[in-house]
């Protein structure tokens, strides 16, 4: 089943996000290679594809896991969480409807 991982960043965590990004992307790349990643990306703090020093307010990841517990375990092992980027992580089941 698909699960939506929604995160909220701590204020002023851009430097920590930048430092932990390679390890964070490696985990997402692995999910993608396994065919389990629907989408992933950061939430810019301003209306811009590149928010510069304004940074990000969080992230959205939609990926396939065996169950909610597995999705929560994966989300809670994210390098951004360990680095102090994420202040909050929520995991919810997601039913993809479109596109087919």
N, C-alpha and C positions, 0 to 999 in steps of 0.2 A: 504494500500500500504506500501511497505518497504521504509525506509529512512535510508540513510547513514549519520552518525554524525562523522565528522572528526575533531579532535582537535589538537592544537599545545600547548605544555607547555611553560611557561616562563622558561628561563634558571635557573638552580639551585633551582628548586621547589620541589625536592624529599621529603624534610621534610614536606612540606605542603601537598603533595600528600599522604604521609603515614598517616598523622593526619586525613585527610578527607576521607580516603579509606573506613572505615566501613559504613558511611552514603551513599557514592557513590555506594558501592556494594549492599546495601539494596534496592536502587532504581532499579538496574539492576536485582536483584533477583525477585522483584515484576513483572517486565516485563516478566521475564522467567516463573514465575508461571502462568501468564496470557496467556502464549503461544505466546507472541509478540516479543520475542528476538531471532534473528537469530544467532548473534555472538557479542562478545564484548571482548576487550582486549587492553592492553597498547602497545605502540611502543617503544621497548628498544632503548636506545641511542647508544648501541654497539651491535655487532652480538653475542648475548648471551641471553638465556632464562631468566637468572638472571643477569641483568647488574650491580648489586651492587650499589656502590656510583655514577656510571655514570648516573643512573636514566633512565628517559624516555623522549621522545620528544613529546609525545601526546598519543591519544587513537583513536580507531575505534569502533564504535557501529553501528550495523545494526538492526533496530527494526521496528515493524509495528505500524503505527499511522493512524488516520482517514484522515489526510491531512498534507500538508507541515507546515501550521501554528501550528498545534498541535505538530508536531515533533520539531519545533523551540522553542515553549514554554517549552516543556519538556527538551530539551537540555540546554536552558538558565537558567533552575532552578537547574542545576547540582551542587552538593556541591563542586566539584573541581573548578568550575568557581567562586563561592563565596569565596573559600579559597585562590584564587590567584594562582592556579595551571595552569589553561588554559589561554593562551594569546589570542587564537583565536578559534572560534567554527564555523564550516560550516555544513550546513544541505542540503542534496540533495536527490531527489527521486532516488530509486534504484530498478531495475528490476532484480529479481533473475531468472537466467536461469538454472544453474546446481549447484548441482545435483537436479533432479526433486523431 
